[in-house]
């Protein structure tokens, strides 16, 4: 499953939890300490899921930036004092 699918499934479960908490509040009253604690925990979960969604959106894979390589020949001075792979320096013979 992708992160987006997992977050959507979590959001659906959280929505169902919030509906259940609302039904319990109607049946038992919202004055009970336990109901208030459950409501606070559910609200905190909702905020955490929203933060996760934002973080996932920022971390989404982005297309790499394309780099244009010129067809112009390189400046030969770039290769001064360089070694040829496997051959060594230009002014010396290979062993």
C-alpha positions in Angstrom: 0.0 0.0 0.0 1.2 3.5 -0.7 1.5 6.2 2.0 -1.5 8.0 0.5 -3.7 4.9 0.8 -2.5 4.2 4.3 -3.3 7.8 5.4 -6.7 7.6 3.7 -7.5 4.3 5.6 -6.3 5.9 8.8 -8.5 9.0 8.2 -11.6 6.8 7.6 -10.9 4.9 10.8 -10.5 8.1 12.7 -13.7 9.5 11.3 -15.5 6.4 12.5 -13.9 6.8 15.9 -15.0 10.4 16.1 -18.6 9.5 15.2 -18.6 6.8 17.9 -17.3 9.3 20.5 -20.0 11.7 19.5 -22.7 9.0 20.0 -21.2 8.2 23.4 -21.3 11.8 24.4 -25.0 12.0 23.5 -25.8 8.9 25.5 -23.6 9.5 28.5 -23.3 13.3 28.5 -20.2 15.2 27.8 -19.5 16.1 31.5 -17.9 12.8 32.4 -14.1 12.9 32.7 -13.6 9.8 30.7 -15.6 11.1 27.7 -13.7 14.4 27.8 -10.4 12.5 27.8 -11.5 10.3 24.9 -12.7 13.4 23.0 -9.3 15.2 23.7 -7.4 12.1 22.5 -9.5 11.7 19.4 -9.0 15.4 18.6 -5.2 15.1 19.1 -5.2 12.1 16.7 -7.1 14.1 14.1 -4.4 16.8 14.4 -1.6 14.3 14.1 -3.1 12.7 11.0 -3.4 16.2 9.4 0.3 16.8 10.2 1.2 13.4 8.7 -0.7 14.3 5.5 1.2 17.6 5.2 4.6 15.9 5.8 3.7 13.2 3.2 2.8 15.8 0.7 6.1 17.6 1.2 8.1 14.4 0.9 6.3 13.2 -2.2 8.9 12.2 -4.9 9.6 15.1 -7.2 10.8 14.8 -10.7 14.5 15.3 -10.9 15.6 18.6 -12.5 16.9 18.1 -16.0 20.4 19.2 -16.7 21.3 20.3 -20.2 24.7 19.2 -21.4 26.2 21.3 -24.1 27.6 19.7 -27.3 30.4 22.3 -27.3 33.9 20.7 -26.9 35.4 20.9 -23.5 38.3 23.3 -22.8 41.4 21.2 -23.2 43.1 23.0 -20.2 40.7 21.1 -18.0 42.6 17.9 -18.7 46.1 19.3 -18.1 48.0 17.3 -15.5 45.4 14.5 -15.6 46.2 10.8 -15.9 44.7 8.5 -18.5 42.9 5.6 -16.9 45.2 2.6 -16.9 47.9 4.4 -18.8 49.2 6.9 -16.2 50.6 10.4 -16.9 50.9 11.5 -20.6 54.7 12.1 -20.4 55.6 8.7 -18.8 55.4 5.2 -20.2 53.2 2.6 -18.7 55.0 0.0 -16.7 
